Amino acid sequence: MAMRASAIDMIPTGAADEPVAHGGDLGAARRLFPDAPEPFIDLSTGINPNPYPLPQFSADLYARLPEPTAVATLTTAAARAYGAPSADYVVAAPGTQILLPLVAGLVPAGRAAILAPGYPEYARAAALAGHTFTAAPAIEAVGDATLVILGNPNNPDGRIFAPDALAGLASELRRRRGGLLVIDEAFMDAAPAGLSFTGNLAADNVVVLRSFGKFFGLAGLRLGFALAAPALAARIRSMLGPWAVSGPALAVGTKALADTAWIARTRRHLAASVTRLDATLTAAKLNIVGGTSLFRLARTPAASALFHHLGRAGIWVRSFPHHAGWLRFGLPANERQWRRLERAMASFRESRTA
């Protein structure tokens, strides 16, 4: 499989079946820093560290296959929460990760453009669907691609693409032999209102992906959604087949997506938390590149030294092999974790100025 990547992007260059490095691997953290104090603080992901409270489960959720009515109830709740016209536009899946290669295969194999820097799995999904791909620094640079995949807000830099610009790109792709635009809105729940593309789903060549686990802090539940015009949504639904989502995930997702009070309270809390994170990073002389209310991307020429300093202190952050000066920081879960991070950052700053 032909794969190309520039020296400045985050697109993998190996075979499509090779694993891609991700945040959240505390096993790797402990191997690299075996003497670090426990428990490790995992700041390497953009997952809400204060998850939605789980309801009590009935044993039937585990003992029986999920009911179609439960799926319909969940997709109705998701349509309301995400601003889709109806449940006909919503496909529930066991996480958006499994959706990526499926939606990449909705168009014939050709050339894909991946907005870079970006989530490395986009390129792998395109390759698995038979596409060759190139990195594009902007939507104006996608060239003659018939598949474009981007994050909005983008991971890891938080870049935002305006809905009007994306609508124009979708129109251009439609003229290119029915090209497809895939918009991963995994972090849209923590973004300002009015940026989601879910109000433009009349376009029949756009798929919007929404992650449940990040904002609701329940990544292990494995729940996500594809939103698209009904005919396109039906194709994705048929590829997943019956019982794609577990009974517990259906129950939790339905309850959480309808809990508007918890959602509003969490957005306020995340905004306050990331403001505190900004202050912590800038006090240590890091330059904030961007991010969302769930993470910040920072730049420093001392990134490697800081990564190892934090690791020895039992704090795991995300580094980037192709961007040696970058580190991404998620949010601490509680005051104890905040104090550990702030002490570690202060001691690093002092060690560099001594």
VEXDREN-2710 file (C-alpha; in Angstrom, 1 decimal):
% VEXDREN-2710
k/r/px/py/pz
1/MET/0.0/0.0/0.0
2/ALA/1.5/3.3/-1.0
3/MET/1.6/5.8/1.8
4/ARG/3.2/9.2/1.9
5/ALA/3.7/11.7/4.7
6/SER/5.5/15.0/5.0
7/ALA/8.2/15.6/7.6
8/ILE/5.9/17.9/9.5
9/ASP/2.7/15.9/9.9
10/MET/1.5/13.2/12.2
11/ILE/0.5/10.7/9.6
12/PRO/2.0/7.2/10.0
13/THR/4.2/5.8/7.2
14/GLY/4.0/2.1/8.0
15/ALA/1.7/-0.6/6.8
16/ALA/-2.0/-0.2/7.4
17/ASP/-2.1/-3.1/9.8
18/GLU/0.6/-1.7/12.0
19/PRO/-0.6/-0.3/15.4
20/VAL/-0.6/3.4/15.9
21/ALA/0.7/4.9/19.1
22/HIS/-2.0/6.5/21.3
23/GLY/-2.3/8.2/24.6
24/GLY/-3.6/6.4/27.7
25/ASP/-1.0/3.6/27.7
26/LEU/-0.1/3.5/31.4
27/GLY/1.7/0.2/30.8
28/ALA/4.2/2.0/28.6
29/ALA/4.5/4.7/31.2
30/ARG/5.4/2.2/33.9
31/ARG/7.9/0.5/31.7
32/LEU/9.6/3.7/30.8
33/PHE/9.5/5.1/34.4
34/PRO/9.5/2.0/36.7
35/ASP/10.5/4.0/39.8
36/ALA/7.8/6.7/39.4
37/PRO/5.4/7.2/42.3
38/GLU/2.0/5.6/42.1
39/PRO/-0.7/6.2/41.2
40/PHE/0.3/7.5/37.8
41/ILE/-1.6/10.6/36.7
42/ASP/-2.7/10.1/33.1
43/LEU/-2.8/13.4/31.2
44/SER/-2.0/11.8/27.9
45/THR/-5.5/11.7/26.6
46/GLY/-8.3/14.3/25.9
47/ILE/-10.8/12.3/27.9
48/ASN/-12.8/14.1/30.7
49/PRO/-11.3/12.8/33.9
50/ASN/-14.6/13.2/35.8
51/PRO/-16.9/10.7/34.1
52/TYR/-20.7/10.7/33.9
53/PRO/-22.0/8.8/36.9
54/LEU/-23.0/5.3/35.9
55/PRO/-26.6/4.2/36.6
56/GLN/-27.5/0.9/38.2
57/PHE/-27.7/-1.8/35.5
58/SER/-30.3/-4.5/35.3
59/ALA/-28.9/-8.0/34.8
60/ASP/-31.1/-8.2/31.6
61/LEU/-28.7/-5.7/29.9
62/TYR/-26.0/-8.4/30.0
63/ALA/-28.2/-11.4/29.6
64/ARG/-30.2/-10.4/26.5
65/LEU/-29.4/-9.1/23.1
66/PRO/-30.0/-5.3/22.8
67/GLU/-33.5/-4.5/21.8
68/PRO/-34.2/-2.5/18.6
69/THR/-36.4/-0.2/20.7
70/ALA/-33.4/0.6/22.9
71/VAL/-31.3/1.5/19.9
72/ALA/-34.1/3.8/18.6
73/THR/-34.4/5.5/22.0
74/LEU/-30.6/6.1/22.0
75/THR/-30.4/7.5/18.4
76/THR/-33.4/9.8/19.2
77/ALA/-31.6/11.1/22.2
78/ALA/-28.4/11.5/20.1
79/ALA/-30.2/13.3/17.3
80/ARG/-31.6/15.8/19.9
81/ALA/-28.3/16.3/21.7
82/TYR/-26.2/16.7/18.5
83/GLY/-28.7/18.8/16.5
84/ALA/-29.6/16.2/13.8
85/PRO/-33.1/16.4/12.2
86/SER/-34.1/12.9/13.4
87/ALA/-32.9/9.5/14.4
88/ASP/-32.9/8.5/10.7
89/TYR/-29.7/10.6/10.5
90/VAL/-27.9/8.8/13.4
91/VAL/-26.0/5.5/13.5
92/ALA/-24.9/4.2/16.9
93/ALA/-21.6/2.2/17.0
94/PRO/-19.2/0.7/19.5
95/GLY/-17.0/3.8/19.3
96/THR/-16.0/6.0/16.4
97/GLN/-12.8/4.2/15.9
98/ILE/-14.6/1.3/14.3
99/LEU/-16.5/3.7/12.1
100/LEU/-13.4/5.3/10.5
101/PRO/-12.5/2.5/8.0
102/LEU/-16.1/1.8/7.3
103/VAL/-16.9/5.4/6.2
104/ALA/-13.7/5.6/4.3
105/GLY/-14.9/2.7/2.3
106/LEU/-18.1/4.5/1.3
107/VAL/-16.4/5.9/-1.8
108/PRO/-14.3/3.9/-4.4
109/ALA/-10.6/3.6/-3.6
110/GLY/-8.7/6.6/-4.8
111/ARG/-6.8/9.4/-3.3
112/ALA/-7.5/10.7/0.2
113/ALA/-6.4/13.9/1.8
114/ILE/-5.9/13.9/5.6
115/LEU/-5.7/17.3/7.3
116/ALA/-2.4/17.5/9.1
117/PRO/-1.3/17.5/11.8
118/GLY/-4.2/15.3/12.8
119/TYR/-5.3/12.0/14.4
120/PRO/-3.0/9.3/13.0
121/GLU/-5.9/6.8/12.7
122/TYR/-7.4/8.8/9.8
123/ALA/-4.6/7.8/7.5
124/ARG/-4.7/4.2/8.6
125/ALA/-8.5/4.0/8.1
126/ALA/-8.1/5.4/4.6
127/ALA/-5.4/2.9/3.8
128/LEU/-7.5/0.0/5.1
129/ALA/-10.3/1.1/2.7
130/GLY/-7.8/1.0/-0.2
131/HIS/-7.0/4.7/-0.6
132/THR/-3.6/6.2/-1.0
133/PHE/-3.3/9.4/0.9
134/THR/-1.4/12.7/1.3
135/ALA/-1.2/15.2/4.1
136/ALA/-2.9/18.5/3.5
137/PRO/-2.1/21.6/5.7
138/ALA/-5.4/23.2/4.9
139/ILE/-8.8/22.4/3.3
140/GLU/-7.7/24.6/0.3
141/ALA/-4.8/22.2/-0.3
142/VAL/-6.7/18.9/-0.7
143/GLY/-6.1/18.9/-4.4
144/ASP/-8.0/16.2/-6.4
145/ALA/-8.8/13.9/-3.5
146/THR/-12.1/12.2/-3.5
147/LEU/-12.0/11.5/0.3
148/VAL/-11.1/14.1/2.9
149/ILE/-10.9/13.3/6.6
150/LEU/-10.4/16.0/9.2
151/GLY/-11.0/16.7/12.9
152/ASN/-13.1/19.6/14.0
153/PRO/-11.9/20.8/16.5
154/ASN/-8.7/19.2/15.3
155/ASN/-6.6/16.9/17.5
156/PRO/-4.0/17.8/18.7
157/ASP/-3.9/21.6/17.9
158/GLY/-7.6/22.4/18.4
159/ARG/-7.9/24.1/15.0
160/ILE/-11.5/25.0/14.0
161/PHE/-13.0/24.8/10.6
162/ALA/-16.1/27.0/10.0
163/PRO/-19.2/25.2/8.9
164/ASP/-19.5/27.4/5.7
165/ALA/-15.9/26.5/4.7
166/LEU/-16.7/22.8/5.2
167/ALA/-20.0/23.1/3.2
168/GLY/-18.0/24.6/0.4
169/LEU/-15.5/21.7/0.6
170/ALA/-18.4/19.2/0.6
171/SER/-19.8/20.8/-2.6
172/GLU/-16.5/20.6/-4.3
173/LEU/-16.0/17.0/-3.4
174/ARG/-19.5/16.1/-4.7
175/ARG/-18.4/17.4/-8.1
176/ARG/-15.3/15.2/-8.0
177/ARG/-17.0/11.9/-8.9
178/GLY/-19.1/11.8/-5.7
179/GLY/-16.3/12.5/-3.2
180/LEU/-16.9/12.2/0.5
181/LEU/-16.1/14.5/3.4
182/VAL/-15.6/12.9/6.9
183/ILE/-15.7/15.3/9.8
184/ASP/-14.6/13.9/13.2
185/GLU/-16.3/16.0/15.9
186/ALA/-14.9/14.0/18.7
187/PHE/-14.2/17.1/20.8
188/MET/-17.1/19.2/19.6
189/ASP/-19.0/18.7/22.9
190/ALA/-16.3/20.9/24.6
191/ALA/-16.3/23.5/21.8
192/PRO/-18.2/26.8/21.5
193/ALA/-21.8/26.5/20.2
194/GLY/-22.6/26.9/16.5
195/LEU/-19.5/25.1/15.1
196/SER/-20.9/21.6/14.5
197/PHE/-21.7/20.5/11.0
198/THR/-24.7/18.4/12.2
199/GLY/-27.1/21.2/11.0
200/ASN/-25.9/20.6/7.4
201/LEU/-26.7/16.9/7.1
202/ALA/-28.8/17.5/4.0
203/ALA/-25.5/17.2/2.1
204/ASP/-25.5/13.5/0.9
205/ASN/-21.7/13.2/0.9
206/VAL/-20.8/14.2/4.4
207/VAL/-20.4/11.9/7.5
208/VAL/-20.0/13.6/10.9
209/LEU/-18.6/11.4/13.7
210/ARG/-19.4/12.1/17.3
211/SER/-17.6/10.5/20.3
212/PHE/-19.5/9.8/23.4
213/GLY/-16.5/8.7/25.6
214/LYS/-14.4/11.8/25.5
215/PHE/-16.8/14.5/26.9
216/PHE/-18.7/12.0/29.1
217/GLY/-15.5/10.5/30.3
218/LEU/-16.5/6.9/29.6
219/ALA/-14.1/5.9/26.8
220/GLY/-14.2/2.3/28.0
221/LEU/-17.9/2.1/27.4
222/ARG/-17.2/2.1/23.6
223/LEU/-20.0/4.3/22.2
224/GLY/-19.9/6.7/19.2
225/PHE/-22.1/7.9/16.4
226/ALA/-22.1/8.5/12.7
227/LEU/-24.4/11.3/11.5
228/ALA/-25.3/11.5/7.8
229/ALA/-28.2/12.0/5.4
230/PRO/-30.6/9.0/5.8
231/ALA/-29.6/7.0/2.8
232/LEU/-25.9/7.3/3.7
233/ALA/-26.7/6.5/7.4
234/ALA/-28.6/3.4/6.3
235/ARG/-25.5/2.2/4.4
236/ILE/-23.3/2.6/7.5
237/ARG/-25.9/0.9/9.7
238/SER/-26.1/-2.1/7.4
239/MET/-22.3/-2.5/7.5
240/LEU/-22.3/-2.6/11.3
241/GLY/-25.1/-5.2/11.4
242/PRO/-27.4/-5.9/14.3
243/TRP/-26.5/-5.5/18.0
244/ALA/-23.6/-3.2/17.2
245/VAL/-23.9/-1.4/20.6
246/SER/-24.1/-3.3/23.9
247/GLY/-27.1/-3.1/26.3
248/PRO/-25.2/-1.2/29.0
249/ALA/-23.9/1.4/26.4
250/LEU/-27.4/1.9/25.1
251/ALA/-28.7/2.6/28.6
252/VAL/-25.9/4.9/29.7
253/GLY/-25.8/6.8/26.4
254/THR/-29.5/7.5/26.4
255/LYS/-29.5/8.8/30.0
256/ALA/-26.3/10.9/29.6
257/LEU/-27.2/12.5/26.3
258/ALA/-30.5/13.7/27.8
259/ASP/-29.0/15.0/31.0
260/THR/-28.8/18.7/30.0
261/ALA/-28.0/19.9/33.6
262/TRP/-24.9/17.6/33.8
263/ILE/-23.8/18.6/30.3
264/ALA/-24.0/22.4/31.1
265/ARG/-22.3/21.9/34.5
266/THR/-19.5/19.9/32.9
267/ARG/-18.9/22.5/30.2
268/ARG/-18.5/25.2/32.9
269/HIS/-16.2/23.0/34.9
270/LEU/-14.0/22.1/31.9
271/ALA/-13.7/25.7/30.9
272/ALA/-12.5/26.6/34.4
273/SER/-10.1/23.7/34.5
274/VAL/-8.4/24.4/31.2
275/THR/-7.9/28.0/32.3
276/ARG/-6.1/26.7/35.3
277/LEU/-4.1/24.4/33.0
278/ASP/-3.1/27.4/30.8
279/ALA/-1.8/29.2/33.8
280/THR/0.2/26.2/34.9
281/LEU/1.8/25.7/31.5
282/THR/2.6/29.4/30.9
283/ALA/4.1/29.8/34.3
284/ALA/6.6/27.0/33.3
285/LYS/7.4/29.0/30.1
286/LEU/5.6/26.8/27.7
287/ASN/4.0/28.2/24.6
288/ILE/0.3/27.1/24.2
289/VAL/-0.2/26.1/20.5
290/GLY/-3.9/25.4/20.9
291/GLY/-6.4/22.8/22.1
292/THR/-9.9/22.5/23.5
293/SER/-11.5/22.5/26.9
294/LEU/-10.3/18.9/27.3
295/PHE/-6.6/19.3/26.4
296/ARG/-3.9/21.8/25.6
297/LEU/-1.1/21.4/23.1
298/ALA/2.1/23.2/24.2
299/ARG/5.5/23.9/22.6
300/THR/8.8/24.1/24.3
301/PRO/12.4/23.4/23.2
302/ALA/12.7/21.5/26.4
303/ALA/9.8/19.1/25.6
304/SER/11.9/15.9/25.9
305/ALA/13.4/17.0/29.2
306/LEU/10.0/18.0/30.6
307/PHE/8.4/14.7/29.4
308/HIS/11.0/12.7/31.3
309/HIS/10.8/15.0/34.3
310/LEU/7.0/14.6/34.6
311/GLY/7.3/10.8/33.9
312/ARG/9.7/10.4/36.8
313/ALA/7.1/12.3/38.9
314/GLY/4.4/9.8/37.9
315/ILE/2.7/12.1/35.4
316/TRP/2.1/10.8/31.9
317/VAL/1.7/13.3/29.1
318/ARG/1.5/12.9/25.3
319/SER/4.6/13.4/23.2
320/PHE/4.9/13.4/19.4
321/PRO/7.7/11.7/17.6
322/HIS/7.4/13.9/14.5
323/HIS/7.1/17.1/16.6
324/ALA/9.9/17.0/19.1
325/GLY/8.9/20.3/20.7
326/TRP/5.3/19.4/21.4
327/LEU/3.6/18.0/24.4
328/ARG/-0.2/17.6/24.9
329/PHE/-1.7/17.9/28.4
330/GLY/-5.1/16.6/29.5
331/LEU/-6.9/17.7/32.6
332/PRO/-6.2/16.5/36.2
333/ALA/-9.1/14.8/37.8
334/ASN/-9.0/16.4/41.3
335/GLU/-7.2/18.8/43.5
336/ARG/-4.6/16.2/44.6
337/GLN/-3.7/15.6/41.0
338/TRP/-3.6/19.4/40.3
339/ARG/-1.2/19.9/43.1
340/ARG/1.1/17.1/41.9
341/LEU/1.2/18.6/38.4
342/GLU/1.8/22.1/39.6
343/ARG/4.6/21.0/41.9
344/ALA/6.2/19.1/39.1
345/MET/6.0/22.0/36.7
346/ALA/7.3/24.4/39.3
347/SER/10.3/22.2/40.1
348/PHE/11.0/21.8/36.4
349/ARG/11.0/25.6/35.9
350/GLU/13.3/26.0/38.9
351/SER/15.7/23.4/37.6
352/ARG/16.0/25.2/34.3
353/THR/16.7/28.6/35.9
354/ALA/19.1/27.4/38.6
END
